[in-house]
Amino acid sequence: MHVLAAPGHQVPMESDPHNHIDPTESVDVPDTSYYRRRMAAGELLPAKKPRNGAKQPAQEPAE
């Protein structure tokens, strides 16, 4: 599941407590009780998955 830290919160990653979830960029985390509890407490917010397949602008043909 993709989540963001709520504004004003620093939420440590379950696997590495020295690494925190950024409030400006969503991260993919496993659907575990740790992250579900953090969401229930309002420390994490659900986020949409970022688009990885951004379209490239069309290139003009060489003359």
mmCIF file as Biopython writes it, N, C-alpha, C and O atoms, coordinates in Angstrom:
data_model
#
loop_
_atom_site.group_PDB
_atom_site.id
_atom_site.type_symbol
_atom_site.label_atom_id
_atom_site.label_alt_id
_atom_site.label_comp_id
_atom_site.label_asym_id
_atom_site.label_entity_id
_atom_site.label_seq_id
_atom_site.pdbx_PDB_ins_code
_atom_site.Cartn_x
_atom_site.Cartn_y
_atom_site.Cartn_z
_atom_site.occupancy
_atom_site.B_iso_or_equiv
_atom_site.auth_seq_id
_atom_site.auth_asym_id
_atom_site.pdbx_PDB_model_num
ATOM 1   N N  . MET A ? 1  ? 0.839  -1.167 0.000   1.0 0.0 1  A 1 
ATOM 2   C CA . MET A ? 1  ? 0.000  0.000  0.000   1.0 0.0 1  A 1 
ATOM 3   C C  . MET A ? 1  ? 0.888  1.234  0.000   1.0 0.0 1  A 1 
ATOM 4   O O  . MET A ? 1  ? 1.997  1.207  0.534   1.0 0.0 1  A 1 
ATOM 5   N N  . HIS A ? 2  ? 0.406  2.311  -0.595  1.0 0.0 2  A 1 
ATOM 6   C CA . HIS A ? 2  ? 1.164  3.561  -0.670  1.0 0.0 2  A 1 
ATOM 7   C C  . HIS A ? 2  ? 0.675  4.513  0.408   1.0 0.0 2  A 1 
ATOM 8   O O  . HIS A ? 2  ? -0.528 4.684  0.605   1.0 0.0 2  A 1 
ATOM 9   N N  . VAL A ? 3  ? 1.623  5.130  1.103   1.0 0.0 3  A 1 
ATOM 10  C CA . VAL A ? 3  ? 1.281  6.038  2.196   1.0 0.0 3  A 1 
ATOM 11  C C  . VAL A ? 3  ? 2.186  7.268  2.179   1.0 0.0 3  A 1 
ATOM 12  O O  . VAL A ? 3  ? 3.260  7.270  1.576   1.0 0.0 3  A 1 
ATOM 13  N N  . LEU A ? 4  ? 1.717  8.307  2.857   1.0 0.0 4  A 1 
ATOM 14  C CA . LEU A ? 4  ? 2.486  9.520  3.131   1.0 0.0 4  A 1 
ATOM 15  C C  . LEU A ? 4  ? 2.418  9.758  4.631   1.0 0.0 4  A 1 
ATOM 16  O O  . LEU A ? 4  ? 1.449  9.355  5.274   1.0 0.0 4  A 1 
ATOM 17  N N  . ALA A ? 5  ? 3.420  10.398 5.195   1.0 0.0 5  A 1 
ATOM 18  C CA . ALA A ? 5  ? 3.336  10.807 6.592   1.0 0.0 5  A 1 
ATOM 19  C C  . ALA A ? 5  ? 2.398  12.004 6.669   1.0 0.0 5  A 1 
ATOM 20  O O  . ALA A ? 5  ? 2.408  12.866 5.790   1.0 0.0 5  A 1 
ATOM 21  N N  . ALA A ? 6  ? 1.590  12.056 7.721   1.0 0.0 6  A 1 
ATOM 22  C CA . ALA A ? 6  ? 0.704  13.194 7.927   1.0 0.0 6  A 1 
ATOM 23  C C  . ALA A ? 6  ? 1.559  14.422 8.239   1.0 0.0 6  A 1 
ATOM 24  O O  . ALA A ? 6  ? 2.647  14.288 8.799   1.0 0.0 6  A 1 
ATOM 25  N N  . PRO A ? 7  ? 1.080  15.619 7.883   1.0 0.0 7  A 1 
ATOM 26  C CA . PRO A ? 7  ? 1.852  16.831 8.184   1.0 0.0 7  A 1 
ATOM 27  C C  . PRO A ? 7  ? 2.185  16.919 9.672   1.0 0.0 7  A 1 
ATOM 28  O O  . PRO A ? 7  ? 1.318  16.732 10.526  1.0 0.0 7  A 1 
ATOM 29  N N  . GLY A ? 8  ? 3.450  17.206 9.967   1.0 0.0 8  A 1 
ATOM 30  C CA . GLY A ? 8  ? 3.897  17.329 11.344  1.0 0.0 8  A 1 
ATOM 31  C C  . GLY A ? 8  ? 4.323  16.029 12.001  1.0 0.0 8  A 1 
ATOM 32  O O  . GLY A ? 8  ? 4.702  16.026 13.172  1.0 0.0 8  A 1 
ATOM 33  N N  . HIS A ? 9  ? 4.268  14.908 11.257  1.0 0.0 9  A 1 
ATOM 34  C CA . HIS A ? 9  ? 4.629  13.604 11.819  1.0 0.0 9  A 1 
ATOM 35  C C  . HIS A ? 9  ? 5.857  13.044 11.117  1.0 0.0 9  A 1 
ATOM 36  O O  . HIS A ? 9  ? 6.019  13.184 9.905   1.0 0.0 9  A 1 
ATOM 37  N N  . GLN A ? 10 ? 6.707  12.415 11.895  1.0 0.0 10 A 1 
ATOM 38  C CA . GLN A ? 10 ? 7.819  11.647 11.356  1.0 0.0 10 A 1 
ATOM 39  C C  . GLN A ? 10 ? 7.558  10.201 11.743  1.0 0.0 10 A 1 
ATOM 40  O O  . GLN A ? 10 ? 7.608  9.843  12.920  1.0 0.0 10 A 1 
ATOM 41  N N  . VAL A ? 11 ? 7.283  9.383  10.755  1.0 0.0 11 A 1 
ATOM 42  C CA . VAL A ? 11 ? 6.938  7.987  11.013  1.0 0.0 11 A 1 
ATOM 43  C C  . VAL A ? 11 ? 8.099  7.103  10.570  1.0 0.0 11 A 1 
ATOM 44  O O  . VAL A ? 11 ? 8.445  7.086  9.389   1.0 0.0 11 A 1 
ATOM 45  N N  . PRO A ? 12 ? 8.709  6.363  11.510  1.0 0.0 12 A 1 
ATOM 46  C CA . PRO A ? 12 ? 9.807  5.477  11.130  1.0 0.0 12 A 1 
ATOM 47  C C  . PRO A ? 12 ? 9.309  4.285  10.324  1.0 0.0 12 A 1 
ATOM 48  O O  . PRO A ? 12 ? 8.189  3.809  10.507  1.0 0.0 12 A 1 
ATOM 49  N N  . MET A ? 13 ? 10.163 3.821  9.436   1.0 0.0 13 A 1 
ATOM 50  C CA . MET A ? 13 ? 9.865  2.618  8.681   1.0 0.0 13 A 1 
ATOM 51  C C  . MET A ? 13 ? 9.910  1.431  9.644   1.0 0.0 13 A 1 
ATOM 52  O O  . MET A ? 13 ? 10.691 1.425  10.596  1.0 0.0 13 A 1 
ATOM 53  N N  . GLU A ? 14 ? 9.079  0.442  9.392   1.0 0.0 14 A 1 
ATOM 54  C CA . GLU A ? 14 ? 9.033  -0.730 10.263  1.0 0.0 14 A 1 
ATOM 55  C C  . GLU A ? 14 ? 10.362 -1.489 10.239  1.0 0.0 14 A 1 
ATOM 56  O O  . GLU A ? 14 ? 10.826 -1.960 11.277  1.0 0.0 14 A 1 
ATOM 57  N N  . SER A ? 15 ? 10.969 -1.606 9.070   1.0 0.0 15 A 1 
ATOM 58  C CA . SER A ? 15 ? 12.192 -2.388 8.924   1.0 0.0 15 A 1 
ATOM 59  C C  . SER A ? 15 ? 13.456 -1.613 9.303   1.0 0.0 15 A 1 
ATOM 60  O O  . SER A ? 15 ? 14.492 -2.224 9.565   1.0 0.0 15 A 1 
ATOM 61  N N  . ASP A ? 16 ? 13.385 -0.273 9.337   1.0 0.0 16 A 1 
ATOM 62  C CA . ASP A ? 16 ? 14.549 0.552  9.655   1.0 0.0 16 A 1 
ATOM 63  C C  . ASP A ? 16 ? 14.086 1.787  10.416  1.0 0.0 16 A 1 
ATOM 64  O O  . ASP A ? 16 ? 13.710 2.779  9.792   1.0 0.0 16 A 1 
ATOM 65  N N  . PRO A ? 17 ? 14.103 1.756  11.742  1.0 0.0 17 A 1 
ATOM 66  C CA . PRO A ? 17 ? 13.574 2.872  12.525  1.0 0.0 17 A 1 
ATOM 67  C C  . PRO A ? 17 ? 14.353 4.175  12.369  1.0 0.0 17 A 1 
ATOM 68  O O  . PRO A ? 17 ? 13.891 5.222  12.821  1.0 0.0 17 A 1 
ATOM 69  N N  . HIS A ? 18 ? 15.525 4.129  11.738  1.0 0.0 18 A 1 
ATOM 70  C CA . HIS A ? 18 ? 16.300 5.347  11.513  1.0 0.0 18 A 1 
ATOM 71  C C  . HIS A ? 18 ? 15.915 6.023  10.194  1.0 0.0 18 A 1 
ATOM 72  O O  . HIS A ? 18 ? 16.355 7.141  9.921   1.0 0.0 18 A 1 
ATOM 73  N N  . ASN A ? 19 ? 15.112 5.367  9.390   1.0 0.0 19 A 1 
ATOM 74  C CA . ASN A ? 19 ? 14.642 5.891  8.107   1.0 0.0 19 A 1 
ATOM 75  C C  . ASN A ? 19 ? 13.169 6.246  8.265   1.0 0.0 19 A 1 
ATOM 76  O O  . ASN A ? 19 ? 12.369 5.399  8.662   1.0 0.0 19 A 1 
ATOM 77  N N  . HIS A ? 20 ? 12.805 7.483  7.961   1.0 0.0 20 A 1 
ATOM 78  C CA . HIS A ? 20 ? 11.436 7.942  8.167   1.0 0.0 20 A 1 
ATOM 79  C C  . HIS A ? 20 ? 10.684 8.098  6.846   1.0 0.0 20 A 1 
ATOM 80  O O  . HIS A ? 20 ? 11.286 8.317  5.795   1.0 0.0 20 A 1 
ATOM 81  N N  . ILE A ? 21 ? 9.366  7.981  6.921   1.0 0.0 21 A 1 
ATOM 82  C CA . ILE A ? 21 ? 8.499  8.170  5.759   1.0 0.0 21 A 1 
ATOM 83  C C  . ILE A ? 21 ? 8.341  9.662  5.529   1.0 0.0 21 A 1 
ATOM 84  O O  . ILE A ? 21 ? 8.038  10.414 6.455   1.0 0.0 21 A 1 
ATOM 85  N N  . ASP A ? 22 ? 8.544  10.079 4.308   1.0 0.0 22 A 1 
ATOM 86  C CA . ASP A ? 22 ? 8.508  11.487 3.909   1.0 0.0 22 A 1 
ATOM 87  C C  . ASP A ? 22 ? 7.070  11.970 3.748   1.0 0.0 22 A 1 
ATOM 88  O O  . ASP A ? 22 ? 6.257  11.262 3.153   1.0 0.0 22 A 1 
ATOM 89  N N  . PRO A ? 23 ? 6.732  13.154 4.261   1.0 0.0 23 A 1 
ATOM 90  C CA . PRO A ? 23 ? 5.373  13.663 4.087   1.0 0.0 23 A 1 
ATOM 91  C C  . PRO A ? 23 ? 5.101  14.228 2.693   1.0 0.0 23 A 1 
ATOM 92  O O  . PRO A ? 23 ? 3.958  14.567 2.385   1.0 0.0 23 A 1 
ATOM 93  N N  . THR A ? 24 ? 6.122  14.337 1.849   1.0 0.0 24 A 1 
ATOM 94  C CA . THR A ? 24 ? 5.922  14.920 0.522   1.0 0.0 24 A 1 
ATOM 95  C C  . THR A ? 24 ? 5.952  13.909 -0.608  1.0 0.0 24 A 1 
ATOM 96  O O  . THR A ? 24 ? 5.564  14.233 -1.730  1.0 0.0 24 A 1 
ATOM 97  N N  . GLU A ? 25 ? 6.403  12.695 -0.341  1.0 0.0 25 A 1 
ATOM 98  C CA . GLU A ? 25 ? 6.510  11.686 -1.405  1.0 0.0 25 A 1 
ATOM 99  C C  . GLU A ? 25 ? 5.982  10.347 -0.886  1.0 0.0 25 A 1 
ATOM 100 O O  . GLU A ? 25 ? 6.401  9.874  0.171   1.0 0.0 25 A 1 
ATOM 101 N N  . SER A ? 26 ? 5.065  9.745  -1.632  1.0 0.0 26 A 1 
ATOM 102 C CA . SER A ? 26 ? 4.483  8.484  -1.181  1.0 0.0 26 A 1 
ATOM 103 C C  . SER A ? 26 ? 5.494  7.349  -1.298  1.0 0.0 26 A 1 
ATOM 104 O O  . SER A ? 26 ? 6.361  7.346  -2.172  1.0 0.0 26 A 1 
ATOM 105 N N  . VAL A ? 27 ? 5.357  6.402  -0.405  1.0 0.0 27 A 1 
ATOM 106 C CA . VAL A ? 27 ? 6.210  5.209  -0.413  1.0 0.0 27 A 1 
ATOM 107 C C  . VAL A ? 27 ? 5.321  3.973  -0.362  1.0 0.0 27 A 1 
ATOM 108 O O  . VAL A ? 27 ? 4.209  4.011  0.163   1.0 0.0 27 A 1 
ATOM 109 N N  . ASP A ? 28 ? 5.826  2.891  -0.910  1.0 0.0 28 A 1 
ATOM 110 C CA . ASP A ? 28 ? 5.116  1.618  -0.900  1.0 0.0 28 A 1 
ATOM 111 C C  . ASP A ? 28 ? 5.574  0.838  0.322   1.0 0.0 28 A 1 
ATOM 112 O O  . ASP A ? 28 ? 6.763  0.561  0.477   1.0 0.0 28 A 1 
ATOM 113 N N  . VAL A ? 29 ? 4.640  0.488  1.182   1.0 0.0 29 A 1 
ATOM 114 C CA . VAL A ? 29 ? 4.945  -0.276 2.396   1.0 0.0 29 A 1 
ATOM 115 C C  . VAL A ? 29 ? 4.088  -1.534 2.413   1.0 0.0 29 A 1 
ATOM 116 O O  . VAL A ? 29 ? 3.026  -1.568 1.793   1.0 0.0 29 A 1 
ATOM 117 N N  . PRO A ? 30 ? 4.540  -2.571 3.119   1.0 0.0 30 A 1 
ATOM 118 C CA . PRO A ? 30 ? 3.724  -3.783 3.212   1.0 0.0 30 A 1 
ATOM 119 C C  . PRO A ? 30 ? 2.478  -3.527 4.055   1.0 0.0 30 A 1 
ATOM 120 O O  . PRO A ? 30 ? 2.477  -2.659 4.928   1.0 0.0 30 A 1 
ATOM 121 N N  . ASP A ? 31 ? 1.437  -4.274 3.791   1.0 0.0 31 A 1 
ATOM 122 C CA . ASP A ? 31 ? 0.171  -4.130 4.516   1.0 0.0 31 A 1 
ATOM 123 C C  . ASP A ? 31 ? 0.262  -4.915 5.819   1.0 0.0 31 A 1 
ATOM 124 O O  . ASP A ? 31 ? -0.290 -6.010 5.932   1.0 0.0 31 A 1 
ATOM 125 N N  . THR A ? 32 ? 0.970  -4.345 6.812   1.0 0.0 32 A 1 
ATOM 126 C CA . THR A ? 32 ? 1.161  -5.008 8.098   1.0 0.0 32 A 1 
ATOM 127 C C  . THR A ? 32 ? 0.405  -4.264 9.190   1.0 0.0 32 A 1 
ATOM 128 O O  . THR A ? 32 ? -0.063 -3.145 8.979   1.0 0.0 32 A 1 
ATOM 129 N N  . SER A ? 33 ? 0.288  -4.885 10.343  1.0 0.0 33 A 1 
ATOM 130 C CA . SER A ? 33 ? -0.414 -4.255 11.461  1.0 0.0 33 A 1 
ATOM 131 C C  . SER A ? 33 ? 0.293  -2.981 11.913  1.0 0.0 33 A 1 
ATOM 132 O O  . SER A ? 33 ? -0.363 -2.051 12.383  1.0 0.0 33 A 1 
ATOM 133 N N  . TYR A ? 34 ? 1.616  -2.920 11.781  1.0 0.0 34 A 1 
ATOM 134 C CA . TYR A ? 34 ? 2.374  -1.719 12.156  1.0 0.0 34 A 1 
ATOM 135 C C  . TYR A ? 34 ? 1.876  -0.503 11.388  1.0 0.0 34 A 1 
ATOM 136 O O  . TYR A ? 34 ? 1.563  0.526  11.987  1.0 0.0 34 A 1 
ATOM 137 N N  . TYR A ? 35 ? 1.801  -0.617 10.064  1.0 0.0 35 A 1 
ATOM 138 C CA . TYR A ? 35 ? 1.372  0.519  9.237   1.0 0.0 35 A 1 
ATOM 139 C C  . TYR A ? 35 ? -0.134 0.773  9.372   1.0 0.0 35 A 1 
ATOM 140 O O  . TYR A ? 35 ? -0.571 1.922  9.311   1.0 0.0 35 A 1 
ATOM 141 N N  . ARG A ? 36 ? -0.922 -0.276 9.551   1.0 0.0 36 A 1 
ATOM 142 C CA . ARG A ? 36 ? -2.366 -0.068 9.758   1.0 0.0 36 A 1 
ATOM 143 C C  . ARG A ? 36 ? -2.633 0.676  11.061  1.0 0.0 36 A 1 
ATOM 144 O O  . ARG A ? 36 ? -3.521 1.527  11.110  1.0 0.0 36 A 1 
ATOM 145 N N  . ARG A ? 37 ? -1.878 0.369  12.122  1.0 0.0 37 A 1 
ATOM 146 C CA . ARG A ? 37 ? -2.023 1.105  13.393  1.0 0.0 37 A 1 
ATOM 147 C C  . ARG A ? 37 ? -1.628 2.566  13.219  1.0 0.0 37 A 1 
ATOM 148 O O  . ARG A ? 37 ? -2.285 3.454  13.762  1.0 0.0 37 A 1 
ATOM 149 N N  . ARG A ? 38 ? -0.567 2.821  12.470  1.0 0.0 38 A 1 
ATOM 150 C CA . ARG A ? 38 ? -0.126 4.197  12.226  1.0 0.0 38 A 1 
ATOM 151 C C  . ARG A ? 38 ? -1.173 4.968  11.423  1.0 0.0 38 A 1 
ATOM 152 O O  . ARG A ? 38 ? -1.371 6.162  11.646  1.0 0.0 38 A 1 
ATOM 153 N N  . MET A ? 39 ? -1.841 4.292  10.493  1.0 0.0 39 A 1 
ATOM 154 C CA . MET A ? 39 ? -2.912 4.941  9.723   1.0 0.0 39 A 1 
ATOM 155 C C  . MET A ? 39 ? -4.115 5.219  10.630  1.0 0.0 39 A 1 
ATOM 156 O O  . MET A ? 39 ? -4.721 6.287  10.543  1.0 0.0 39 A 1 
ATOM 157 N N  . ALA A ? 40 ? -4.464 4.263  11.501  1.0 0.0 40 A 1 
ATOM 158 C CA . ALA A ? 40 ? -5.591 4.449  12.406  1.0 0.0 40 A 1 
ATOM 159 C C  . ALA A ? 40 ? -5.332 5.600  13.377  1.0 0.0 40 A 1 
ATOM 160 O O  . ALA A ? 40 ? -6.270 6.283  13.791  1.0 0.0 40 A 1 
ATOM 161 N N  . ALA A ? 41 ? -4.067 5.820  13.743  1.0 0.0 41 A 1 
ATOM 162 C CA . ALA A ? 41 ? -3.710 6.900  14.659  1.0 0.0 41 A 1 
ATOM 163 C C  . ALA A ? 41 ? -3.634 8.250  13.952  1.0 0.0 41 A 1 
ATOM 164 O O  . ALA A ? 41 ? -3.505 9.285  14.607  1.0 0.0 41 A 1 
ATOM 165 N N  . GLY A ? 42 ? -3.712 8.247  12.615  1.0 0.0 42 A 1 
ATOM 166 C CA . GLY A ? 42 ? -3.652 9.494  11.864  1.0 0.0 42 A 1 
ATOM 167 C C  . GLY A ? 42 ? -2.244 9.955  11.542  1.0 0.0 42 A 1 
ATOM 168 O O  . GLY A ? 42 ? -2.056 11.071 11.057  1.0 0.0 42 A 1 
ATOM 169 N N  . GLU A ? 43 ? -1.248 9.112  11.804  1.0 0.0 43 A 1 
ATOM 170 C CA . GLU A ? 43 ? 0.139  9.464  11.515  1.0 0.0 43 A 1 
ATOM 171 C C  . GLU A ? 43 ? 0.504  9.221  10.058  1.0 0.0 43 A 1 
ATOM 172 O O  . GLU A ? 43 ? 1.404  9.871  9.527   1.0 0.0 43 A 1 
ATOM 173 N N  . LEU A ? 44 ? -0.189 8.289  9.405   1.0 0.0 44 A 1 
ATOM 174 C CA . LEU A ? 44 ? 0.021  7.995  7.986   1.0 0.0 44 A 1 
ATOM 175 C C  . LEU A ? 44 ? -1.278 8.246  7.240   1.0 0.0 44 A 1 
ATOM 176 O O  . LEU A ? 44 ? -2.369 8.031  7.768   1.0 0.0 44 A 1 
ATOM 177 N N  . LEU A ? 45 ? -1.141 8.701  6.009   1.0 0.0 45 A 1 
ATOM 178 C CA . LEU A ? 45 ? -2.284 8.952  5.149   1.0 0.0 45 A 1 
ATOM 179 C C  . LEU A ? 45 ? -2.177 8.080  3.908   1.0 0.0 45 A 1 
ATOM 180 O O  . LEU A ? 45 ? -1.075 7.875  3.399   1.0 0.0 45 A 1 
ATOM 181 N N  . PRO A ? 46 ? -3.299 7.560  3.407   1.0 0.0 46 A 1 
ATOM 182 C CA . PRO A ? 46 ? -3.233 6.786  2.159   1.0 0.0 46 A 1 
ATOM 183 C C  . PRO A ? 46 ? -2.843 7.701  1.008   1.0 0.0 46 A 1 
ATOM 184 O O  . PRO A ? 46 ? -3.207 8.877  0.983   1.0 0.0 46 A 1 
ATOM 185 N N  . ALA A ? 47 ? -2.108 7.155  0.068   1.0 0.0 47 A 1 
ATOM 186 C CA . ALA A ? 47 ? -1.656 7.935  -1.090  1.0 0.0 47 A 1 
ATOM 187 C C  . ALA A ? 47 ? -1.846 7.112  -2.348  1.0 0.0 47 A 1 
ATOM 188 O O  . ALA A ? 47 ? -1.904 5.883  -2.305  1.0 0.0 47 A 1 
ATOM 189 N N  . LYS A ? 48 ? -1.940 7.802  -3.458  1.0 0.0 48 A 1 
ATOM 190 C CA . LYS A ? 48 ? -2.029 7.123  -4.754  1.0 0.0 48 A 1 
ATOM 191 C C  . LYS A ? 48 ? -0.642 6.736  -5.212  1.0 0.0 48 A 1 
ATOM 192 O O  . LYS A ? 48 ? 0.347  7.393  -4.887  1.0 0.0 48 A 1 
ATOM 193 N N  . LYS A ? 49 ? -0.588 5.655  -5.972  1.0 0.0 49 A 1 
ATOM 194 C CA . LYS A ? 49 ? 0.685  5.218  -6.525  1.0 0.0 49 A 1 
ATOM 195 C C  . LYS A ? 49 ? 1.172  6.248  -7.537  1.0 0.0 49 A 1 
ATOM 196 O O  . LYS A ? 49 ? 0.384  6.752  -8.336  1.0 0.0 49 A 1 
ATOM 197 N N  . PRO A ? 50 ? 2.476  6.568  -7.508  1.0 0.0 50 A 1 
ATOM 198 C CA . PRO A ? 50 ? 2.995  7.494  -8.510  1.0 0.0 50 A 1 
ATOM 199 C C  . PRO A ? 50 ? 3.010  6.822  -9.873  1.0 0.0 50 A 1 
ATOM 200 O O  . PRO A ? 50 ? 3.176  5.607  -9.986  1.0 0.0 50 A 1 
ATOM 201 N N  . ARG A ? 51 ? 2.835  7.624  -10.887 1.0 0.0 51 A 1 
ATOM 202 C CA . ARG A ? 51 ? 2.867  7.078  -12.250 1.0 0.0 51 A 1 
ATOM 203 C C  . ARG A ? 51 ? 4.303  6.862  -12.672 1.0 0.0 51 A 1 
ATOM 204 O O  . ARG A ? 51 ? 5.105  7.796  -12.678 1.0 0.0 51 A 1 
ATOM 205 N N  . ASN A ? 52 ? 4.626  5.631  -13.024 1.0 0.0 52 A 1 
ATOM 206 C CA . ASN A ? 52 ? 5.984  5.318  -13.469 1.0 0.0 52 A 1 
ATOM 207 C C  . ASN A ? 52 ? 6.116  5.435  -14.977 1.0 0.0 52 A 1 
ATOM 208 O O  . ASN A ? 52 ? 7.206  5.696  -15.485 1.0 0.0 52 A 1 
ATOM 209 N N  . GLY A ? 53 ? 5.045  5.251  -15.683 1.0 0.0 53 A 1 
ATOM 210 C CA . GLY A ? 53 ? 5.100  5.253  -17.140 1.0 0.0 53 A 1 
ATOM 211 C C  . GLY A ? 53 ? 4.697  6.590  -17.731 1.0 0.0 53 A 1 
ATOM 212 O O  . GLY A ? 53 ? 3.790  6.656  -18.561 1.0 0.0 53 A 1 
ATOM 213 N N  . ALA A ? 54 ? 5.358  7.648  -17.316 1.0 0.0 54 A 1 
ATOM 214 C CA . ALA A ? 54 ? 5.035  8.965  -17.855 1.0 0.0 54 A 1 
ATOM 215 C C  . ALA A ? 54 ? 5.319  8.974  -19.352 1.0 0.0 54 A 1 
ATOM 216 O O  . ALA A ? 54 ? 6.328  8.443  -19.815 1.0 0.0 54 A 1 
ATOM 217 N N  . LYS A ? 55 ? 4.416  9.581  -20.086 1.0 0.0 55 A 1 
ATOM 218 C CA . LYS A ? 55 ? 4.580  9.619  -21.538 1.0 0.0 55 A 1 
ATOM 219 C C  . LYS A ? 55 ? 5.702  10.585 -21.907 1.0 0.0 55 A 1 
ATOM 220 O O  . LYS A ? 55 ? 5.856  11.654 -21.315 1.0 0.0 55 A 1 
ATOM 221 N N  . GLN A ? 56 ? 6.458  10.180 -22.882 1.0 0.0 56 A 1 
ATOM 222 C CA . GLN A ? 56 ? 7.521  11.027 -23.400 1.0 0.0 56 A 1 
ATOM 223 C C  . GLN A ? 56 ? 6.931  11.989 -24.430 1.0 0.0 56 A 1 
ATOM 224 O O  . GLN A ? 56 ? 6.046  11.602 -25.193 1.0 0.0 56 A 1 
ATOM 225 N N  . PRO A ? 57 ? 7.401  13.225 -24.465 1.0 0.0 57 A 1 
ATOM 226 C CA . PRO A ? 57 ? 6.905  14.146 -25.494 1.0 0.0 57 A 1 
ATOM 227 C C  . PRO A ? 57 ? 7.286  13.635 -26.885 1.0 0.0 57 A 1 
ATOM 228 O O  . PRO A ? 57 ? 8.346  13.037 -27.074 1.0 0.0 57 A 1 
ATOM 229 N N  . ALA A ? 58 ? 6.418  13.877 -27.833 1.0 0.0 58 A 1 
ATOM 230 C CA . ALA A ? 58 ? 6.685  13.435 -29.200 1.0 0.0 58 A 1 
ATOM 231 C C  . ALA A ? 58 ? 7.873  14.185 -29.745 1.0 0.0 58 A 1 
ATOM 232 O O  . ALA A ? 58 ? 8.001  15.396 -29.562 1.0 0.0 58 A 1 
ATOM 233 N N  . GLN A ? 59 ? 8.748  13.450 -30.420 1.0 0.0 59 A 1 
ATOM 234 C CA . GLN A ? 59 ? 9.923  14.071 -31.016 1.0 0.0 59 A 1 
ATOM 235 C C  . GLN A ? 59 ? 9.632  14.427 -32.456 1.0 0.0 59 A 1 
ATOM 236 O O  . GLN A ? 59 ? 8.985  13.668 -33.177 1.0 0.0 59 A 1 
ATOM 237 N N  . GLU A ? 60 ? 10.114 15.588 -32.872 1.0 0.0 60 A 1 
ATOM 238 C CA . GLU A ? 60 ? 9.907  15.996 -34.250 1.0 0.0 60 A 1 
ATOM 239 C C  . GLU A ? 60 ? 10.878 15.222 -35.145 1.0 0.0 60 A 1 
ATOM 240 O O  . GLU A ? 60 ? 12.020 14.973 -34.760 1.0 0.0 60 A 1 
ATOM 241 N N  . PRO A ? 61 ? 10.423 14.849 -36.329 1.0 0.0 61 A 1 
ATOM 242 C CA . PRO A ? 61 ? 11.321 14.120 -37.232 1.0 0.0 61 A 1 
ATOM 243 C C  . PRO A ? 61 ? 12.464 15.011 -37.706 1.0 0.0 61 A 1 
ATOM 244 O O  . PRO A ? 61 ? 12.293 16.212 -37.915 1.0 0.0 61 A 1 
ATOM 245 N N  . ALA A ? 62 ? 13.633 14.396 -37.870 1.0 0.0 62 A 1 
ATOM 246 C CA . ALA A ? 62 ? 14.803 15.133 -38.351 1.0 0.0 62 A 1 
ATOM 247 C C  . ALA A ? 62 ? 14.605 15.485 -39.816 1.0 0.0 62 A 1 
ATOM 248 O O  . ALA A ? 62 ? 14.055 14.700 -40.589 1.0 0.0 62 A 1 
ATOM 249 N N  . GLU A ? 63 ? 15.052 16.656 -40.181 1.0 0.0 63 A 1 
ATOM 250 C CA . GLU A ? 63 ? 14.905 17.098 -41.595 1.0 0.0 63 A 1 
ATOM 251 C C  . GLU A ? 63 ? 16.126 16.832 -42.388 1.0 0.0 63 A 1 
ATOM 252 O O  . GLU A ? 63 ? 16.168 17.140 -43.579 1.0 0.0 63 A 1 
#
